[in-house]
């Protein structure tokens, strides 16, 4: 029977190997074709990006040149407006000097001309001795003579009558001393300047072309140069067709009317001028480049494909003998992969645990500062802000519980569940949630007196309600209402055959959630908020909390109306009454001890020292373990050395404790830390240690016990 099974496997292997012979040719051919298609698409997208990028550069350059020319023309206009032709001609030499100074370091400007009302030159930046000519026949002169002054005109491509240079002429009319048409101010821009810039722009962009043209299609300049190129864009060209439709900018594919090449073309208007910058990428050169790449790939791949084909043919003859080897190899690979995945997962959890522990340590320091200062404030001014101080104290307690959850996670410890009577514990959460919601959102907390107790981690429940409240607040930017209700769930709500359940329902009047997203909201890291506004972990924490205690979470939402989230927990029986530990703490007897406090965090120290002094202690504080060691070596012997564990410097708190134990065995010492993983380790070394944050009562008990 076994032999038959092996034989069938061998036959199956032979069939697969025959298929492999076919695939050894078909698959590379398919990959080759896919690579060609993908390569062309990628090259096309890259070409579009290059065209767009080059257009932005050329457009910005043209805009700056036009803006600078316009500003220069305005300054010249201010020089000549309101002056008579005779006065201007008398000061022609001064005007020439002024114009010459203004075109200095302006390589784009060919010349500036001041023309009188008859079209004859008055002054120029180019010539001190003016040549004799007349421009009354120029289109720009005719334009300004028939219109009020102040309007600018961009000429068609011109060739100067003096230097025979190709220019772009920007002109504006001005008034004489009588308020009549006085003439024209011309700023002539060199077409060659734009041409040089465009040649530099496309130097590293094979197949790219850049041009500058007027809205009627007249081309001022283009690079690269094309022999016997037309002087203007054809009316049926892709660009002119778009311009006729009134589009100031566009990107398209079409046949260029200049060089008749298939191109990706883009253009954009320069400011408010009838001037456009265009760029185009030659698709023929693009296709040729892709074909060259495919040819190189084929040359490199032909030999390996042939080798693969013959190897597959040889494998057909060895299939039966190789079958057992292949199976054993596959098993080994699978085993190794599982081991590697398990190791990787363990490393991820270890790194996450360390990170969580570190964050919780820093948070514990902050909580200790807040807790100690609240204690000092309540002790110093007992009757001021009692309600607010109590609310802050509850918030600190909630944050402390949350931090200890994080530390429990970093030490792989479970959360601590307790018997919670919602009638007592749920209403106080209003003071914790209300500040988060703000004044525009009305908060209501209702608990049915008949609601059964539940067994869960109270801090985790508070965190869940806080997460839901934050989500509701973000869904109600214009205000609204949030209602938290607790009651016993009905049989239909609990589910058929399920035990008695307790329902906590959170309802808001926000924007709601689209139906297609409801199935994803409990997934970790899923969020509809913008980047930086949410982590996507709030609802997953709520869902996980319900699952851990044997309950479940449900959500229902209507866009534009609001969202309702139901948390169902197994109900618990009543618990025997116990004496309430709440109320004012008993007065602590003065300790009368001298303490050396070693704490590098100034804020923690600023709150810890007054607490210790209120317990009747004389306190000396230093911020480094090395300073404490120096004081002890100089002869200072306090009743107790109280040191933090994690500190900068050559030695930390544990190093200081070891030095004290070796040098002064009788010296009493106590360590504090916010790192959970350090607690057991420090205990194993024989040192007393307190977790952060710790209450004044905890400090009093620990100091009294150690120094007695």
KOLMI-72924 format. One record per residue (C-alpha): y, x, z; residue in one letter. Coordinates in pm, whole numbers, plus 32768, in hexadecimal, padded with zeros to 4 digits. Last residue first. Example, Ala and Ser with C-alpha at 12.3 -4.5 7.8 and 13.67 -1.06 7.14 Angstrom:
2
7F96855782CAS 7E3E84CE830CA 
END
This chain:
708
9441853898B1X 94D885D19779X 93DB8551967AX 93BB83ED9701X 953083B89740X 958B843D95E8X 948883609539X 94E1822395FAX 9657825095C9X 963182A09455X 9559816B941DX 9655809394DAX 97748128940DX 96BB80B092D4X 960A819291DCX 964281B69065X 9592829D9030X 943D82E590C9X 942383A29214X 935484DF9246X 92B38592936CX 921186D89303X 90A087329320X 906187B391BEX 8F94867A9179X 90C185A491D5X 9191865F90D1X 908D861A8FC1X 906D84AE9027X 91E58472900CX 922885498ED9X 919584528DE0X 928A83498E59X 93BC84158E02X 94E983938EC5X 94CE84A08FCEX 952684E89139X 94AA86069218X 94AC86249394X 94BC87639465X 948887D895CAX 94A8894E960BX 938E89CF96E5X 92E88A9595CDX 94248B5D9586X 93D88C569470X 92988BCE93CEX 92E78A5B9403X 94558A9093A3X 93F58B429260X 92FB8A2F9205X 940289219244X 950189D9916CX 940689F1904EX 93BD887D9073X 9533882E9065X 957188FD8F2FX 95978A758F05X 965A8B4E8E10X 975F8A458DC8X 976188D68D6CX 96D687CF8E59X 95A786E58E5EX 951A86C78FBEX 96418645908BX 966286E291E2X 96888673934EX 967487A39438X 9650872995A0X 96BD879096FDX 97AB88889662X 977D8A019691X 989B8ACF95FBX 98478C3F962CX 98CB8CE894F3X 97718CC79454X 97888B4E947BX 98DA8B4693D3X 985D8C2192B3X 972A8B439280X 980A8A11926BX 98E58ABE9167X 97B08B159096X 973A89AB90A5X 987A893E8FFDX 997C8829903BX 99C8886391ADX 9A08875F92BBX 9A38878A9431X 9A02864C94FAX 9A2185F9966DX 994984C396A1X 99988383975FX 98FA828F966BX 9A55824995DBX 9A6683BF958CX 9925839E94C3X 99B4827C93FDX 9AFD833793CDX 9A3A8461933BX 9965838F924EX 9A8082EA9188X 9B3F8426912BX 99F484E19106X 997683ED9000X 9AC284088F48X 9AC485838F5BX 996385AB8ED1X 98E987068F3AX 986186989090X 97FE878091AFX 985786DA92FBX 985287B49436X 983486C6955BX 989B86D296CBX 980785BE97A2X 98A284C09892X 97BC83A9981CX 98A082849869X 97D3814498A3X 97BD805F9774X 98457EFF9794X 974F7DF49724X 97677D8395B9X 981E7C3C9581X 974C7B2994EDX 96177B1E9415X 94C07B769499X 945B7A0E94A1X 933E79D89593X 920A797094DFX 918D78219465X 9027781693E8X 901B780A9271X 900C76CD91A0X 8F1676C8907FX 8F5B77718F34X 8FB576E78DDCX 8F5177A48CA5X 908878068BE0X 912B77688AADX 926F77F38A1AX 931877098923X 942D77788837X 951C767B879EX 961476D9868DX 974F7635860AX 97E8753C8516X 986375FD83E3X 970976708382X 960275B0844BX 952B7678853BX 93E1766685F4X 9345778386B9X 920B77A1878EX 91A378A18893X 904F78B4893AX 8FA878CB8A8CX 8E91799E8B20X 8F6F7A7F8BF6X 8F747B9E8AFDX 8FA77AB889D1X 90E77A238A60X 917B7B7B8AA2X 91197BF68946X 91CB7AD4889DX 930B7B0D8962X 93017C83891DX 92C87C3887A9X 93F57B5187B9X 94D97C6A8830X 94487D8C8767X 94FB7D5B8618X 95E87E7A8663X 97347DC68638X 989F7E0085D5X 98837F658548X 98177EF583EEX 986F7D8783BAX 97A97C738464X 967F7BBF83C8X 95897C7B84A2X 941B7CE58493X 93DF7E1B8569X 92AB7D888613X 92317C3E857CX 92947B058640X 938F7A988536X 929D7AB58413X 9209795483F4X 936378BA841AX 93F3797C82F2X 9398788C81D6X 94227766829EX 958477FA82AEX 95FD78378413X 9708776F84CBX 9883778684C2X 98AC77498633X 988F76188715X 97A476BE880EX 9662765788C0X 958E772489B4X 945B76698A3BX 938C76E68B5FX 924376268B6CX 913F763F8C81X 8FD4760A8C1EX 8EAD754C8CB0X 8D6975CC8C1CX 8D1E75B38AA7X 8C1A74C48A16X 8D0874398911X 8E5474ED8915X 8F6375268A1BX 90607454895AX 8F6C7333892AX 8F0C733B8A9AX 9078733A8B05X 911B747B8B79X 919E748F8CDDX 931374D08CDFX 941775DF8CA0X 955475B28BD2X 964676B98B4CX 976A76258A86X 985976EC89ACX 9996764D8923X 9A8C769A880CX 9B8977A287ADX 9C18781D8663X 9B31794C8650X 9A03787186A6X 98CF79238616X 99307A6A86C3X 994479AF880DX 97EB791787D6X 97527A6D8795X 97F87AF388D1X 977579CA8996X 96117A008918X 961F7B6E8981X 96A87B0F8AD9X 95967A0B8B05X 94907B148AB3X 95327C118B9FX 95317B118CB7X 93C07ACB8C74X 93767C428C78X 94297C668DC5X 93617B448E51X 920F7BDE8DF3X 91227AB78DD9X 906579B28EA6X 90F378568E7BX 915E77478F70X 914275D48F12X 9276750F8EA7X 929F73D08F74X 940F74128FC1X 945574238E47X 952875598E04X 966B754B8D3AX 974A76718CD3X 988376238C05X 995E771F8B4EX 9A9476C28A85X 9AF177C1897CX 9C5C78188933X 9C9478CE8A80X 9BA279EA8A42X 9A2979E58A10X 99E17B328ABCX 9AB17AD78BEEX 99E879928C11X 988E7A368C09X 98837AE88D5AX 993779D98E22X 985A78D28D7CX 9728799B8DE8X 9764790C8F44X 96E277B68ECCX 958778408E68X 951078DE8FADX 951077C390ABX 949776978FDDX 93CA778D8F0FX 92E877E59033X 925679348FCAX 911179C69054X 911A7B318FE9X 90A37C0D8ECBX 90CF7D858ED1X 90D77E248D77X 8FB27F048D1CX 8FC080818D37X 8FA281668C07X 9085826A8CAFX 919282448B9FX 915880CD8BA9X 918780C18D20X 92C681878CF6X 934380858BFEX 92E37F6D8CEBX 9391802B8E00X 94CA802B8D2DX 94AF7EB38CFFX 94887E828E75X 95B97F598EB1X 96797E938DADX 96207D508E60X 96857DE68FAFX 97CB7E608F1CX 980B7D048E8FX 97BF7C6B8FE0X 98B37D5C9081X 99B97D048F7FX 99907B938FD0X 99A77BDE9144X 9AE47CA79105X 9B787B899039X 9B2B7A859143X 9BAC7B62925BX 9CEF7BB991A4X 9DA87C2692E0X 9D1D7BD09438X 9C557D0E9487X 9D617E09941FX 9CDB7F5E948BX 9B6A7F0294AFX 9B667E2E9374X 9C167F4392B4X 9B31804F933FX 99F87F8992E4X 9A837F40918AX 9AD180B29165X 996C810F91BFX 98D6801490CBX 99B980798FAAX 998081F08FD6X 980A81BB9007X 97FC80E68ED0X 989E81FE8E04X 97A582FE8E8AX 9689820E8E42X 96FF81EB8CDBX 96E583648CABX 9581835E8D31X 952682298C62X 958982DD8B24X 94AE84068B7CX 9382832D8BD5X 939F826C8A91X 93AB83AD89C6X 927B84398A79X 91B882F78A42X 921682E988D5X 919F844F88A4X 905484058952X 902582C28890X 906183758747X 8F76849187A8X 8E63839B8803X 8E8F82E886B8X 8E76843085FCX 8D3D849486BAX 8C9683448672X 8CF5835E8503X 8C6984BF84F0X 8B2384568596X 8AFF832C84ADX 8B41840B8380X 8A3F850983F6X 893384008419X 8984836F82C2X 897A84CA8223X 882D851782C7X 879A83CE8254X 8816840980F3X 877C856580F2X 862E84DD8165X 863583DB8051X 869884DA7F48X 858485C87FAEX 848284B27F9CX 84F384507E3EX 851285B27DB2X 839E85D67D5FX 839384887CACX 84DE84B77BF2X 849C86167B6BX 847385BB79FEX 859C84CD7A03X 866E85D67AAFX 865A86AC7976X 8702859C78ABX 880C857079B9X 885286E679B1X 887186D57837X 897C85C57850X 8A33866D796FX 8A4887B278A9X 8AD686F47781X 8BD6864D7864X 8C31879D7900X 8C62883577A5X 8D378719771BX 8E1A8701784AX 8F0488297819X 8F3D87EE76A6X 8F5A867776E1X 905986A977F5X 912587947718X 912186937602X 9181857F76F3X 92A9864F776CX 9317868D7607X 92F8851A75BDX 93D684CA76E9X 94DC85C07669X 94CF852A750EX 950083CF75A0X 963B84417655X 96BB84F47522X 969983AB7465X 973082E97587X 987F839B7562X 994A8357769DX 9AA582BB7682X 9BEE82CD773CX 9D32820E7707X 9E8F8223779CX 9F82810E7743X A0FB80EC7713X A1CB7FB276E7X A26380177837X A2437F447972X A16380437A1CX A07E80FF792EX 9F848004789DX 9E13805778B7X 9D0180A977BDX 9B8880CE77BBX 9A93811276A1X 991C815776A6X 98F481DF7549X 984581B973F8X 990A82A6731AX 99EF823C71FBX 9ADF83617245X 9C25829F727AX 9BB28134725DX 9AC0816F737CX 9985809D735EX 99447FD07496X 98DE7FBE7602X 99CA7F2F7703X 9AB67F787824X 9BFA7EBC785AX 9D657ED978C4X 9EA57E17787AX 9DE47CF677DBX 9ED67C1B7714X 9DDB7B947617X 9E7D7C647504X 9E427D9275E2X 9CCD7D4775EAX 9CB77D3C746FX 9D8D7E757461X 9C917F327537X 9B5B7EC47478X 9BF87F227324X 9C507E01723BX 9DC57E557234X 9D6F7FC371E7X 9DF580BF72DEX 9F17818F725EX 9F5F82D771AFX 9E0C82E37107X 9D3984217131X 9D2F850A7005X 9C90861770DCX 9C4585A97240X 9CE1865E7368X 9C27865274B0X 9D0485DA7548X 9E0084D774E0X 9F7984B274C2X A08883B17487X 9FAB82AD73E0X A0598171735EX 9F7F804473BBX A0987F4473E7X A0747F6C7561X A0C480DC7546X 9FC081F0755AX 9F498315762EX 9DED839D75ECX 9CC18430769EX 9B69848A760BX 9A2484DE76C1X 98ED85587606X 98C8868E76DDX 99808670782DX 99C987CC78B4X 9AFC880877DBX 9B54869577DAX 9C7586AD78D2X 9CF187FE7855X 9D10877576F3X 9DBA863E777FX 9EC4870D782DX 9F0687D776F2X 9F2786997623X A01385FD771FX A0F8872C7706X A0CD87337589X A15F85D47576X A29B86697607X A373856B76BBX A4D4851F763AX A5CA848A7733X A6D683D8766BX A81E834B76F3X A8BC82527603X AA1E81EB75A4X AB5981587633X AB197FE67600X AC4D7F437695X ACC37F3A77FCX AE137FD2779DX ADC98125783EX AC80813D777EX AB3D808877C8X A9DB811D77BBX A89D80E576F3X A74481647757X A64A82397698X A4EC82C476CCX A47983897598X A31484027571X A318854674ACX A284860B738AX A34C8746734EX A4118781720DX A511885772C8X A65387AC7256X A5F4866271B7X A4F7861872CAX A3AC857B7261X A377842572FAX A24F835A737CX A2CB81F473B0X A3E681D674A6X A3DA815D760CX A51380947658X A5C0806577A4X A6B27F4B77F0X A7EA7F9A78BEX A8F07F4777B9X A9037DED7719X A8547DCE75C9X A8AB7DF67458X A9177F637468X A7ED7FB57545X A6DD7F4E744AX A7937FE1731BX A79E812F73CDX A62881177426X A5CE80CA72BEX A67B8204723CX A77681CF7125X A8A082147205X A80883667250X A90F844A71B0X A90B85BF7175X A9E586F271A3X A94C87F1728BX A9E4881373E4X AA4A896A745BX A9C3897E75C0X A87688FB7541X A73F888575FDX A7D287CE7729X A8AA8705763CX AA0D8682762AX AADF85937556X A9E98548743CX AA488452732AX A9B182F57317X AAFB824072EEX AB0681C17455X AADC832274DFX A99783DC7520X A94584A0765DX A80685617621X A6FB85E9770BX A5F686DA7685X A484872D7660X A42B86B577BDX A2C186E1782FX A2FE884478A8X A3F587CF79B6X A43489117A7BX A59F890D7A03X A5EC87C47956X A6FE876F7A50X A7AE88BC7A37X A7C6889D78BDX A85A874178E1X A96687BE79CFX A9B888E978F4X A9CD880F77BCX AAA887167875X AB91882B78E0X ABAD88A37777X ABE4873F76FAX AD02870677EFX AE0786BD76E1X ACFC85FD7620X ACBC851B774AX AE2F84D6777CX AE59847E760DX AD29839A7612X ADC082D97738X AD1B82D1788CX AC93819B7936X AB2B8216793FX AB02838978F1X AA8F84327A35X A9DC83017AC7X A90F82E97988X A8AF845879B0X A827840B7B0BX A77182D97A89X A6D383A77971X A649849D7A6FX A5B183817B3BX A51982EA79FFX A489843A7999X A3EC846D7AF1X A357830E7AEAX A2D4833F7989X A232848D79E1X A19F83FD7B21X A10E82D17A6AX A08083AD7956X 9FCD848B7A54X 9F4983617B18X 9EC882C779D6X 9E1F840C7968X 9D7284357AB9X 9D0882C87ACFX 9C8D82CD7967X 9BC0840579ACX 9B1283567ACDX 9ACE821C7A03X 9A4182DE78DDX 997383B979C7X 98EE82867A7DX 989381DE7934X 97E8831E78C2X 9722832E7A06X 96B181C879CFX 9646821D786CX 9597835A78DFX 94DF829079E7X 947A818E78E3X 940D82A077F2X 9346835378FBX 92A4820E796AX 923581C67807X 91BE832977C9X 9112833D791AX 906881EF78D5X 8FEB82727786X 8F6883B5781EX 8ED282F97942X 8E1A8218784BX 8D9E83457788X 8D3883F278C8X 8C7C82B5792FX 8BCF827C77E1X 8B4483DB77B7X 8A9C84147904X 8A76829A7919X 896E829A7809X 88A783B178AAX 88DF830D79FCX 883F81CE797DX 870B8298792DX 872283287A8BX 873481CB7B1BX 85FD81657A5EX 8546829E7AD2X 85AB82577C38X 852080F77C1CX 83D881877BA0X 83D382777CC5X 8417815A7DB5X 82FF808F7D1EX 821781B87D47X 827E81E97EAEX 8234807A7EF7X 80E480997E4FX 809281D17F15X 80EB811D8057X 800080008000X 
END
